[in-house]
Amino acid sequence: MLGSMPRVYLYILPCASQQVSTMGDRGTSNRSEMTDFILAGFRVRPELHILLFLLFLFVYAMILIGNVGMMAIIMTDPRLNTPMYFFLGNLSFIDLFYSSVIAPKAMINFWSESKSISFAGCVTQLFLFALFIVTEGFLLAAMAYDRFVAICNPLLYSVQMSARLCTQLVAGSYFCGCISSVIQTSMTFTLSFCASRAVDHFYCDTRPLQRLSCSDLFIHRMISFSLSCIIILPTIIVIIVSYMYIVSTVLKIRCTEGRKKAFSTCSSHLGVVSVLYGAVFFMYLTPDRFPELSKVASLCYSLVTPMLNPLIYSLRNKDVQEALKKLLEKKNTIL
């Protein structure tokens, strides 16, 4: 009877080791299986949440009024049926939608105790935001090219900037944004998240999500850096080269009034480019040890820029001002 005892242990030990192995596998698989995330938001006292909510509400209301109004003016006034305003209408559409991806959820979280966002919701938010922000970068480059043709080759403007080319430039901007967004989103959410569910941001973004990962990020960061270079460098080069030719052409104009008119058509676009790219560079050059500065920069290009764009174009554009007056007069006549 004693001799049979070791056999019992021989049968038990493999079973025990198999159970431990199974539990370990489950633990490993559970590291990356997240059902939701927590958006930590801004590190402020709870009393300030009401103030932040009101600030976000005001900014988002201005975004809705400004961009919807701009699209309505462009679509209803036949005089604005030009390539420049075709691009501007698409810019307003993009600003409206990528701010809508972020602002409503951020405002809800100011009142929510859990501040959670589902895994699918986080994926969708990152995908849509990356899609629209990259599309806007390419669209601004197309707008710079449009100004280059209008000022440097005015006699050929209507021929070169045909409706077909304008549509292709806008469609190409969306295509580049979609490809970039698919790559960025798929890379981010194939990481293993094992540190925490708390995203130190007010929306799902790549860098805060990377901080939650226990995967090796070297290859991921190299691909992200390469992708950023492929997106940012060509658009900036097109904008800079276009404005170099524009400045050179404008300086050759002898009439002072002609110079002012030429520069006025470009100043609005330059203002939008400066605000957007300035905020983007500031965010990506901010070290990870200063997450609050990164949030402020993100706030600038995700909400402040879409709010300012309609104001910049309407305040410095006589055509838009006249179209707005005409629209308001027509509305008063109907009432």
SESELO-544031 format. One record per residue (C-alpha): residue number from 0; y, x, z; residue in three letters. Coordinates in steps of 0.001 Angstrom, whole numbers, plus 524288, in hexadecimal, padded with zeros to 5 digits. Layout:
REM SESELO-544031
<volo:NUM c2:Y c1:X c3:Z vovex:ALA>
...
REM end
This chain:
REM SESELO-544031
<volo:0 c2:80000 c1:80000 c3:80000 vovex:MET>
<volo:1 c2:80940 c1:80B2D c3:80323 vovex:LEU>
<volo:2 c2:805E1 c1:811C5 c3:7F663 vovex:GLY>
<volo:3 c2:80ADF c1:80630 c3:7EED5 vovex:SER>
<volo:4 c2:81847 c1:806A7 c3:7F51F vovex:MET>
<volo:5 c2:81E53 c1:810CC c3:7EBFA vovex:PRO>
<volo:6 c2:81AB3 c1:80847 c3:7E070 vovex:ARG>
<volo:7 c2:822FD c1:7FD5F c3:7E5F7 vovex:VAL>
<volo:8 c2:82EAF c1:8067A c3:7E6C5 vovex:TYR>
<volo:9 c2:82C4D c1:80B32 c3:7D8F7 vovex:LEU>
<volo:10 c2:82D9A c1:7FD5A c3:7D40C vovex:TYR>
<volo:11 c2:839A9 c1:7FA50 c3:7DC46 vovex:ILE>
<volo:12 c2:841F8 c1:8064F c3:7D909 vovex:LEU>
<volo:13 c2:842A3 c1:80423 c3:7CA47 vovex:PRO>
<volo:14 c2:8469C c1:7F607 c3:7CCA5 vovex:CYS>
<volo:15 c2:8511D c1:7FA24 c3:7D632 vovex:ALA>
<volo:16 c2:8566A c1:80487 c3:7CD0B vovex:SER>
<volo:17 c2:8566D c1:7FAC1 c3:7C1E4 vovex:GLN>
<volo:18 c2:85E4F c1:7F11A c3:7CA28 vovex:GLN>
<volo:19 c2:86839 c1:7FB98 c3:7CDC3 vovex:VAL>
<volo:20 c2:8695C c1:7FF5D c3:7BF6E vovex:SER>
<volo:21 c2:86B60 c1:7F133 c3:7BB8A vovex:THR>
<volo:22 c2:875E7 c1:7EF66 c3:7C5CF vovex:MET>
<volo:23 c2:87C9E c1:7FBC1 c3:7C12B vovex:GLY>
<volo:24 c2:87C7C c1:7F6EA c3:7B322 vovex:ASP>
<volo:25 c2:88273 c1:7EA27 c3:7B778 vovex:ARG>
<volo:26 c2:88D06 c1:7F149 c3:7BED3 vovex:GLY>
<volo:27 c2:88FF1 c1:7F9A2 c3:7B2F6 vovex:THR>
<volo:28 c2:89090 c1:7EE0C c3:7A9D0 vovex:SER>
<volo:29 c2:8991E c1:7E669 c3:7B348 vovex:ASN>
<volo:30 c2:8A344 c1:7F123 c3:7B30F vovex:ARG>
<volo:31 c2:8A7F2 c1:7ED1F c3:7A588 vovex:SER>
<volo:32 c2:8A50C c1:7DE7D c3:7A68D vovex:GLU>
<volo:33 c2:8B20F c1:7D8CB c3:7AAEE vovex:MET>
<volo:34 c2:8B4E9 c1:7CA4E c3:7AA58 vovex:THR>
<volo:35 c2:8C369 c1:7CB91 c3:7AD3E vovex:ASP>
<volo:36 c2:8CE8F c1:7D4B4 c3:7B0BA vovex:PHE>
<volo:37 c2:8D9CF c1:7D3BE c3:7BA51 vovex:ILE>
<volo:38 c2:8E77E c1:7D645 c3:7B4EB vovex:LEU>
<volo:39 c2:8EE5A c1:7DD18 c3:7C035 vovex:ALA>
<volo:40 c2:8FBCE c1:7DB9C c3:7BA0C vovex:GLY>
<volo:41 c2:907D7 c1:7E19D c3:7C049 vovex:PHE>
<volo:42 c2:906F6 c1:7E7F8 c3:7CDAE vovex:ARG>
<volo:43 c2:911A0 c1:7E023 c3:7D44A vovex:VAL>
<volo:44 c2:912D7 c1:7D7EA c3:7E070 vovex:ARG>
<volo:45 c2:90DB8 c1:7C9DE c3:7DF40 vovex:PRO>
<volo:46 c2:91B91 c1:7C47F c3:7E113 vovex:GLU>
<volo:47 c2:91FA7 c1:7CAEE c3:7D44C vovex:LEU>
<volo:48 c2:91527 c1:7C3F0 c3:7CC74 vovex:HIS>
<volo:49 c2:91DF6 c1:7B805 c3:7CB1F vovex:ILE>
<volo:50 c2:928E9 c1:7C08D c3:7C5D8 vovex:LEU>
<volo:51 c2:91FBA c1:7C719 c3:7BC2C vovex:LEU>
<volo:52 c2:91A7B c1:7B9D6 c3:7B801 vovex:PHE>
<volo:53 c2:92845 c1:7B4EF c3:7B550 vovex:LEU>
<volo:54 c2:92B7F c1:7C16B c3:7ADEC vovex:LEU>
<volo:55 c2:91F44 c1:7C03F c3:7A570 vovex:PHE>
<volo:56 c2:92202 c1:7B1C5 c3:7A359 vovex:LEU>
<volo:57 c2:92FF9 c1:7B478 c3:79EE5 vovex:PHE>
<volo:58 c2:92BEE c1:7BF77 c3:795C2 vovex:VAL>
<volo:59 c2:920BA c1:7B795 c3:78FE4 vovex:TYR>
<volo:60 c2:9298C c1:7ABB5 c3:78DF0 vovex:ALA>
<volo:61 c2:9334E c1:7B466 c3:786C3 vovex:MET>
<volo:62 c2:92831 c1:7B9C7 c3:77E67 vovex:ILE>
<volo:63 c2:923D6 c1:7AC0A c3:77AAA vovex:LEU>
<volo:64 c2:93196 c1:7A736 c3:777AD vovex:ILE>
<volo:65 c2:935CC c1:7B37E c3:7705C vovex:GLY>
<volo:66 c2:929D5 c1:7B5B2 c3:767EF vovex:ASN>
<volo:67 c2:926CB c1:7A773 c3:764F5 vovex:VAL>
<volo:68 c2:9352D c1:7A58C c3:761BF vovex:GLY>
<volo:69 c2:93543 c1:7B173 c3:758DA vovex:MET>
<volo:70 c2:92940 c1:7ACAA c3:75179 vovex:MET>
<volo:71 c2:92F2F c1:79F08 c3:7502A vovex:ALA>
<volo:72 c2:93BFA c1:7A482 c3:74AC2 vovex:ILE>
<volo:73 c2:9350A c1:7AD1F c3:740CD vovex:ILE>
<volo:74 c2:92C14 c1:7A231 c3:73C19 vovex:MET>
<volo:75 c2:936B2 c1:797D7 c3:73AE9 vovex:THR>
<volo:76 c2:941BC c1:79F97 c3:73479 vovex:ASP>
<volo:77 c2:93F64 c1:7A2B7 c3:725F8 vovex:PRO>
<volo:78 c2:94964 c1:7ADDB c3:7267D vovex:ARG>
<volo:79 c2:9404A c1:7B55C c3:72F71 vovex:LEU>
<volo:80 c2:9352D c1:7B4E7 c3:7259E vovex:ASN>
<volo:81 c2:93570 c1:7C3BD c3:723CA vovex:THR>
<volo:82 c2:92BD4 c1:7CEC5 c3:726F2 vovex:PRO>
<volo:83 c2:933DA c1:7D321 c3:732B5 vovex:MET>
<volo:84 c2:93308 c1:7C5CA c3:73930 vovex:TYR>
<volo:85 c2:924EB c1:7C40D c3:73530 vovex:PHE>
<volo:86 c2:921CE c1:7D032 c3:73D40 vovex:PHE>
<volo:87 c2:92ACA c1:7CBB1 c3:7482B vovex:LEU>
<volo:88 c2:923C9 c1:7BE97 c3:748E8 vovex:GLY>
<volo:89 c2:916C2 c1:7C582 c3:74A40 vovex:ASN>
<volo:90 c2:91C9C c1:7CE65 c3:754B0 vovex:LEU>
<volo:91 c2:920B3 c1:7C26B c3:75C85 vovex:SER>
<volo:92 c2:91307 c1:7BCA7 c3:75AF2 vovex:PHE>
<volo:93 c2:90CBE c1:7C929 c3:7600C vovex:ILE>
<volo:94 c2:91644 c1:7CA4A c3:76B75 vovex:ASP>
<volo:95 c2:913C3 c1:7BC43 c3:76F40 vovex:LEU>
<volo:96 c2:90509 c1:7BD74 c3:76F5C vovex:PHE>
<volo:97 c2:902E9 c1:7CA9A c3:775C6 vovex:TYR>
<volo:98 c2:90C2F c1:7C702 c3:780D5 vovex:SER>
<volo:99 c2:904C0 c1:7BA26 c3:7823F vovex:SER>
<volo:100 c2:8F836 c1:7C1E8 c3:78419 vovex:VAL>
<volo:101 c2:8FDF3 c1:7C816 c3:7906F vovex:ILE>
<volo:102 c2:908DE c1:7C008 c3:79698 vovex:ALA>
<volo:103 c2:901D7 c1:7B323 c3:799FD vovex:PRO>
<volo:104 c2:8F67C c1:7BA00 c3:7A0D3 vovex:LYS>
<volo:105 c2:8FFD1 c1:7C30B c3:7A821 vovex:ALA>
<volo:106 c2:907B7 c1:7B759 c3:7ACFD vovex:MET>
<volo:107 c2:8FB6C c1:7B042 c3:7B16D vovex:ILE>
<volo:108 c2:8F71C c1:7BC3E c3:7B91D vovex:ASN>
<volo:109 c2:903CE c1:7BC66 c3:7C0DB vovex:PHE>
<volo:110 c2:8FF3C c1:7AFA7 c3:7C71B vovex:TRP>
<volo:111 c2:8F09E c1:7B23F c3:7C705 vovex:SER>
<volo:112 c2:8E9A7 c1:7B854 c3:7D293 vovex:GLU>
<volo:113 c2:8DE0F c1:7BD65 c3:7CAD0 vovex:SER>
<volo:114 c2:8E617 c1:7C2D9 c3:7BF51 vovex:LYS>
<volo:115 c2:8D96F c1:7C361 c3:7B7A6 vovex:SER>
<volo:116 c2:8D730 c1:7C360 c3:7A902 vovex:ILE>
<volo:117 c2:8C9E2 c1:7C153 c3:7A2EF vovex:SER>
<volo:118 c2:8C338 c1:7CC4F c3:79B99 vovex:PHE>
<volo:119 c2:8C47E c1:7C4AB c3:78EDB vovex:ALA>
<volo:120 c2:8D2BA c1:7C1C3 c3:79208 vovex:GLY>
<volo:121 c2:8D570 c1:7D02F c3:79452 vovex:CYS>
<volo:122 c2:8CEF8 c1:7D3DF c3:7876F vovex:VAL>
<volo:123 c2:8D6CD c1:7C973 c3:7803B vovex:THR>
<volo:124 c2:8E397 c1:7CD9D c3:78689 vovex:GLN>
<volo:125 c2:8E1BF c1:7DBF3 c3:78315 vovex:LEU>
<volo:126 c2:8DD49 c1:7D8C6 c3:7753C vovex:PHE>
<volo:127 c2:8E8A3 c1:7CFA8 c3:77212 vovex:LEU>
<volo:128 c2:8F2F4 c1:7D839 c3:77853 vovex:PHE>
<volo:129 c2:8EE0B c1:7E465 c3:77135 vovex:ALA>
<volo:130 c2:8ED6C c1:7DCA0 c3:76481 vovex:LEU>
<volo:131 c2:8FB7C c1:7D7CF c3:76524 vovex:PHE>
<volo:132 c2:901D5 c1:7E42A c3:76A98 vovex:ILE>
<volo:133 c2:8FBBE c1:7ECD6 c3:76009 vovex:VAL>
<volo:134 c2:8FF19 c1:7E2C8 c3:75597 vovex:THR>
<volo:135 c2:90D3F c1:7E316 c3:75A1D vovex:GLU>
<volo:136 c2:90DA2 c1:7F1E9 c3:758A9 vovex:GLY>
<volo:137 c2:90936 c1:7F12A c3:74A7B vovex:PHE>
<volo:138 c2:91234 c1:7E59E c3:747D5 vovex:LEU>
<volo:139 c2:91DFD c1:7ED55 c3:74CC1 vovex:LEU>
<volo:140 c2:91A4A c1:7F830 c3:74343 vovex:ALA>
<volo:141 c2:919C8 c1:7EE24 c3:73833 vovex:ALA>
<volo:142 c2:92730 c1:7E92E c3:73C51 vovex:MET>
<volo:143 c2:92C8C c1:7F726 c3:73BDF vovex:ALA>
<volo:144 c2:92740 c1:7F899 c3:72E01 vovex:TYR>
<volo:145 c2:92DA5 c1:7EBA2 c3:72A68 vovex:ASP>
<volo:146 c2:93AED c1:7F0A5 c3:72F39 vovex:ARG>
<volo:147 c2:938CE c1:7FD5E c3:727CA vovex:PHE>
<volo:148 c2:936A3 c1:7F637 c3:71AF1 vovex:VAL>
<volo:149 c2:94207 c1:7ECCA c3:71D7D vovex:ALA>
<volo:150 c2:94BE4 c1:7F7B2 c3:71FEC vovex:ILE>
<volo:151 c2:946D8 c1:802DC c3:71783 vovex:CYS>
<volo:152 c2:9424A c1:7FACC c3:70BBC vovex:ASN>
<volo:153 c2:949FB c1:7EDFD c3:70C7E vovex:PRO>
<volo:154 c2:948CE c1:7EAE9 c3:6FDEF vovex:LEU>
<volo:155 c2:939F2 c1:7EBA5 c3:6FE8C vovex:LEU>
<volo:156 c2:938B7 c1:7E4F7 c3:70BC1 vovex:TYR>
<volo:157 c2:9344C c1:7D7B0 c3:706D8 vovex:SER>
<volo:158 c2:92A6A c1:7DE23 c3:6FDD1 vovex:VAL>
<volo:159 c2:924BD c1:7E807 c3:70764 vovex:GLN>
<volo:160 c2:92487 c1:7DF07 c3:71342 vovex:MET>
<volo:161 c2:91D76 c1:7D3FD c3:70C88 vovex:SER>
<volo:162 c2:91754 c1:7C8B5 c3:713F0 vovex:ALA>
<volo:163 c2:909FB c1:7CE5C c3:710FF vovex:ARG>
<volo:164 c2:90D4C c1:7DBBC c3:716AD vovex:LEU>
<volo:165 c2:91368 c1:7D5A8 c3:722D8 vovex:CYS>
<volo:166 c2:9073B c1:7CD81 c3:72526 vovex:THR>
<volo:167 c2:8FE9B c1:7D970 c3:7233D vovex:GLN>
<volo:168 c2:906AF c1:7E16B c3:72CF9 vovex:LEU>
<volo:169 c2:905B8 c1:7D6CF c3:73751 vovex:VAL>
<volo:170 c2:8F730 c1:7D49C c3:734D0 vovex:ALA>
<volo:171 c2:8F4F0 c1:7E352 c3:73562 vovex:GLY>
<volo:172 c2:8FC0A c1:7E3F1 c3:7427D vovex:SER>
<volo:173 c2:8F323 c1:7D978 c3:7480F vovex:TYR>
<volo:174 c2:8E724 c1:7E023 c3:74257 vovex:PHE>
<volo:175 c2:8EAA7 c1:7ED3D c3:7489E vovex:CYS>
<volo:176 c2:8ED6B c1:7E65B c3:7556E vovex:GLY>
<volo:177 c2:8E04D c1:7DF5A c3:75501 vovex:CYS>
<volo:178 c2:8D87E c1:7EBB8 c3:75205 vovex:ILE>
<volo:179 c2:8DF7B c1:7F33C c3:75CBC vovex:SER>
<volo:180 c2:8DD82 c1:7E837 c3:7667D vovex:SER>
<volo:181 c2:8CEF4 c1:7E6F9 c3:76391 vovex:VAL>
<volo:182 c2:8CCEB c1:7F5A6 c3:76597 vovex:ILE>
<volo:183 c2:8D51D c1:7F652 c3:771F2 vovex:GLN>
<volo:184 c2:8CF3B c1:7EA2B c3:77830 vovex:THR>
<volo:185 c2:8C125 c1:7EDAB c3:77502 vovex:SER>
<volo:186 c2:8C2EB c1:7FB83 c3:77A4B vovex:MET>
<volo:187 c2:8C91D c1:7F691 c3:786E2 vovex:THR>
<volo:188 c2:8BF04 c1:7EC39 c3:78A1D vovex:PHE>
<volo:189 c2:8B324 c1:7F486 c3:78713 vovex:THR>
<volo:190 c2:8B6C7 c1:7FCDF c3:792EB vovex:LEU>
<volo:191 c2:8AF64 c1:7FB66 c3:79FA8 vovex:SER>
<volo:192 c2:8B81D c1:7F56C c3:7AA19 vovex:PHE>
<volo:193 c2:8B35E c1:7F942 c3:7B78A vovex:CYS>
<volo:194 c2:8BF27 c1:7FD03 c3:7BFB9 vovex:ALA>
<volo:195 c2:8C5CE c1:7EFF9 c3:7C21D vovex:SER>
<volo:196 c2:8C962 c1:7E309 c3:7BBDE vovex:ARG>
<volo:197 c2:8D7E5 c1:7E4B9 c3:7BEEE vovex:ALA>
<volo:198 c2:8DFF1 c1:7E833 c3:7B2E5 vovex:VAL>
<volo:199 c2:8EC8A c1:7EEBF c3:7B759 vovex:ASP>
<volo:200 c2:8F50C c1:7E791 c3:7AD7F vovex:HIS>
<volo:201 c2:8FA4E c1:7D9EE c3:7AA83 vovex:PHE>
<volo:202 c2:8F1D6 c1:7D8B0 c3:79E44 vovex:TYR>
<volo:203 c2:8E579 c1:7DECF c3:798C2 vovex:CYS>
<volo:204 c2:8E938 c1:7EBB9 c3:79282 vovex:ASP>
<volo:205 c2:8E13B c1:7F786 c3:78E74 vovex:THR>
<volo:206 c2:8E618 c1:801AC c3:7982C vovex:ARG>
<volo:207 c2:8E4A8 c1:7F95D c3:7A49A vovex:PRO>
<volo:208 c2:8D703 c1:7F546 c3:7A037 vovex:LEU>
<volo:209 c2:8D332 c1:80378 c3:79DF2 vovex:GLN>
<volo:210 c2:8D640 c1:8066B c3:7AC34 vovex:ARG>
<volo:211 c2:8CB7E c1:7FCEA c3:7B035 vovex:LEU>
<volo:212 c2:8C13D c1:803A2 c3:7A7F3 vovex:SER>
<volo:213 c2:8B70C c1:80D4B c3:7AC73 vovex:CYS>
<volo:214 c2:8B3CE c1:81148 c3:79E74 vovex:SER>
<volo:215 c2:8B797 c1:81E40 c3:7985F vovex:ASP>
<volo:216 c2:8C4EA c1:81B70 c3:79274 vovex:LEU>
<volo:217 c2:8C6D1 c1:827FA c3:78A9F vovex:PHE>
<volo:218 c2:8C1E6 c1:822B4 c3:77D91 vovex:ILE>
<volo:219 c2:8C841 c1:8158D c3:7802F vovex:HIS>
<volo:220 c2:8D57E c1:81BE4 c3:782A7 vovex:ARG>
<volo:221 c2:8D461 c1:824A2 c3:776C2 vovex:MET>
<volo:222 c2:8D196 c1:818E1 c3:76E0F vovex:ILE>
<volo:223 c2:8DCC9 c1:81140 c3:7745C vovex:SER>
<volo:224 c2:8E60C c1:81CB2 c3:77241 vovex:PHE>
<volo:225 c2:8E1D1 c1:81E1C c3:7640A vovex:SER>
<volo:226 c2:8E35C c1:80F85 c3:761E4 vovex:LEU>
<volo:227 c2:8F102 c1:80FC6 c3:767E1 vovex:SER>
<volo:228 c2:8F4E2 c1:81B06 c3:75EF0 vovex:CYS>
<volo:229 c2:8EFA0 c1:813D3 c3:75300 vovex:ILE>
<volo:230 c2:8F799 c1:807CF c3:756CB vovex:ILE>
<volo:231 c2:90443 c1:80DA3 c3:75C04 vovex:ILE>
<volo:232 c2:9067D c1:81990 c3:75361 vovex:LEU>
<volo:233 c2:90636 c1:812C8 c3:745F5 vovex:PRO>
<volo:234 c2:90EFF c1:807B0 c3:74A92 vovex:THR>
<volo:235 c2:918DF c1:810FF c3:750BF vovex:ILE>
<volo:236 c2:918BD c1:819CF c3:744B1 vovex:ILE>
<volo:237 c2:91B71 c1:80E2A c3:73BB6 vovex:VAL>
<volo:238 c2:92696 c1:809A8 c3:7448A vovex:ILE>
<volo:239 c2:92CB6 c1:81739 c3:745DF vovex:ILE>
<volo:240 c2:92BA4 c1:81AAA c3:73762 vovex:VAL>
<volo:241 c2:930FF c1:80D4A c3:73376 vovex:SER>
<volo:242 c2:93CDC c1:80EE6 c3:73C34 vovex:TYR>
<volo:243 c2:93F24 c1:81CD8 c3:737BB vovex:MET>
<volo:244 c2:940A1 c1:817B4 c3:729D2 vovex:TYR>
<volo:245 c2:948AB c1:80C1E c3:72EAB vovex:ILE>
<volo:246 c2:95247 c1:814C2 c3:73610 vovex:VAL>
<volo:247 c2:95353 c1:81E00 c3:72A81 vovex:SER>
<volo:248 c2:95654 c1:812A0 c3:72150 vovex:THR>
<volo:249 c2:95FF5 c1:80C02 c3:72A79 vovex:VAL>
<volo:250 c2:967B8 c1:81884 c3:72C93 vovex:LEU>
<volo:251 c2:969D1 c1:8192E c3:71DDA vovex:LYS>
<volo:252 c2:97071 c1:80BE0 c3:71DEE vovex:ILE>
<volo:253 c2:97F28 c1:80E16 c3:71D3C vovex:ARG>
<volo:254 c2:9832A c1:8008A c3:721A9 vovex:CYS>
<volo:255 c2:983D3 c1:7FF72 c3:7308C vovex:THR>
<volo:256 c2:980C5 c1:7F0E9 c3:73011 vovex:GLU>
<volo:257 c2:974BC c1:7F3AF c3:727DC vovex:GLY>
<volo:258 c2:96FE4 c1:7FDAF c3:731C1 vovex:ARG>
<volo:259 c2:9719F c1:7F430 c3:73D0B vovex:LYS>
<volo:260 c2:96A4A c1:7E987 c3:735CB vovex:LYS>
<volo:261 c2:95F13 c1:7F2B4 c3:7325F vovex:ALA>
<volo:262 c2:95DE0 c1:7F7CD c3:74041 vovex:PHE>
<volo:263 c2:95EC8 c1:7EA1E c3:74613 vovex:SER>
<volo:264 c2:95297 c1:7E5E6 c3:73EA9 vovex:THR>
<volo:265 c2:94B03 c1:7F139 c3:744D2 vovex:CYS>
<volo:266 c2:95075 c1:7F1AA c3:752A5 vovex:SER>
<volo:267 c2:948B0 c1:7E5C6 c3:75726 vovex:SER>
<volo:268 c2:93BF5 c1:7EB74 c3:75230 vovex:HIS>
<volo:269 c2:93EED c1:7F8A6 c3:75862 vovex:LEU>
<volo:270 c2:941A7 c1:7F1ED c3:7655A vovex:GLY>
<volo:271 c2:93480 c1:7EAE4 c3:76527 vovex:VAL>
<volo:272 c2:92D3E c1:7F763 c3:76162 vovex:VAL>
<volo:273 c2:933F3 c1:7FF33 c3:76C24 vovex:SER>
<volo:274 c2:930BF c1:7F556 c3:776D3 vovex:VAL>
<volo:275 c2:92281 c1:7F3AC c3:772E0 vovex:LEU>
<volo:276 c2:91EE4 c1:801DE c3:77063 vovex:TYR>
<volo:277 c2:92700 c1:806AF c3:77BE2 vovex:GLY>
<volo:278 c2:91F6B c1:7FDEC c3:7853E vovex:ALA>
<volo:279 c2:9123C c1:80165 c3:77F13 vovex:VAL>
<volo:280 c2:914AE c1:81006 c3:77FE8 vovex:PHE>
<volo:281 c2:9199A c1:80ED3 c3:78DCB vovex:PHE>
<volo:282 c2:90D5D c1:80764 c3:791E8 vovex:MET>
<volo:283 c2:90398 c1:810B1 c3:78B98 vovex:TYR>
<volo:284 c2:90AC0 c1:81CE0 c3:79054 vovex:LEU>
<volo:285 c2:90B24 c1:817EC c3:79E59 vovex:THR>
<volo:286 c2:90090 c1:81EB4 c3:7A687 vovex:PRO>
<volo:287 c2:8F5C3 c1:81656 c3:7AC6A vovex:ASP>
<volo:288 c2:8FA96 c1:81982 c3:7BA1F vovex:ARG>
<volo:289 c2:906B3 c1:81111 c3:7B774 vovex:PHE>
<volo:290 c2:900A3 c1:803E5 c3:7B3D4 vovex:PRO>
<volo:291 c2:90CBF c1:7FC1A c3:7B7A9 vovex:GLU>
<volo:292 c2:9150E c1:80343 c3:7AD8C vovex:LEU>
<volo:293 c2:90AC4 c1:8003A c3:7A360 vovex:SER>
<volo:294 c2:90B95 c1:7F1C8 c3:7A710 vovex:LYS>
<volo:295 c2:91A5D c1:7F1D1 c3:7A55D vovex:VAL>
<volo:296 c2:91903 c1:7F7FB c3:797D7 vovex:ALA>
<volo:297 c2:90E76 c1:7EE08 c3:79454 vovex:SER>
<volo:298 c2:91789 c1:7E334 c3:798D0 vovex:LEU>
<volo:299 c2:92219 c1:7E86B c3:78FAF vovex:CYS>
<volo:300 c2:91A23 c1:7E828 c3:78330 vovex:TYR>
<volo:301 c2:9119A c1:7DC64 c3:78675 vovex:SER>
<volo:302 c2:91C5C c1:7D2F4 c3:78AE6 vovex:LEU>
<volo:303 c2:929F9 c1:7D8F4 c3:78A51 vovex:VAL>
<volo:304 c2:928DC c1:7DD63 c3:77C1B vovex:THR>
<volo:305 c2:92474 c1:7CFF3 c3:776FF vovex:PRO>
<volo:306 c2:92FE1 c1:7C9F5 c3:77E77 vovex:MET>
<volo:307 c2:939E9 c1:7D385 c3:778FA vovex:LEU>
<volo:308 c2:93582 c1:7D38B c3:76AB9 vovex:ASN>
<volo:309 c2:93B1D c1:7C611 c3:76714 vovex:PRO>
<volo:310 c2:947AE c1:7C92B c3:76E69 vovex:LEU>
<volo:311 c2:94944 c1:7D645 c3:76784 vovex:ILE>
<volo:312 c2:9474D c1:7D044 c3:75A16 vovex:TYR>
<volo:313 c2:94F88 c1:7C425 c3:75C77 vovex:SER>
<volo:314 c2:95B31 c1:7CAAC c3:76313 vovex:LEU>
<volo:315 c2:95CF5 c1:7D4D8 c3:7584A vovex:ARG>
<volo:316 c2:95932 c1:7CC8F c3:74C9E vovex:ASN>
<volo:317 c2:9632D c1:7C38A c3:74644 vovex:LYS>
<volo:318 c2:958F8 c1:7BCD0 c3:73DC2 vovex:ASP>
<volo:319 c2:95108 c1:7B8C6 c3:749A8 vovex:VAL>
<volo:320 c2:95D55 c1:7B45F c3:750DA vovex:GLN>
<volo:321 c2:961B6 c1:7ABFF c3:74560 vovex:GLU>
<volo:322 c2:95416 c1:7A63E c3:743CF vovex:ALA>
<volo:323 c2:953CE c1:7A307 c3:75261 vovex:LEU>
<volo:324 c2:9611A c1:79C45 c3:75198 vovex:LYS>
<volo:325 c2:95C85 c1:79485 c3:745C9 vovex:LYS>
<volo:326 c2:95013 c1:7906A c3:74CEE vovex:LEU>
<volo:327 c2:957B2 c1:78C28 c3:75907 vovex:LEU>
<volo:328 c2:96190 c1:784A6 c3:750C9 vovex:GLU>
<volo:329 c2:9568A c1:77DA1 c3:749C4 vovex:LYS>
<volo:330 c2:9505D c1:77A31 c3:756EF vovex:LYS>
<volo:331 c2:95D4C c1:774E8 c3:75C35 vovex:ASN>
<volo:332 c2:95F09 c1:76CB8 c3:74FE5 vovex:THR>
<volo:333 c2:95181 c1:7669A c3:751B7 vovex:ILE>
<volo:334 c2:9545C c1:763AB c3:7601F vovex:LEU>
REM end
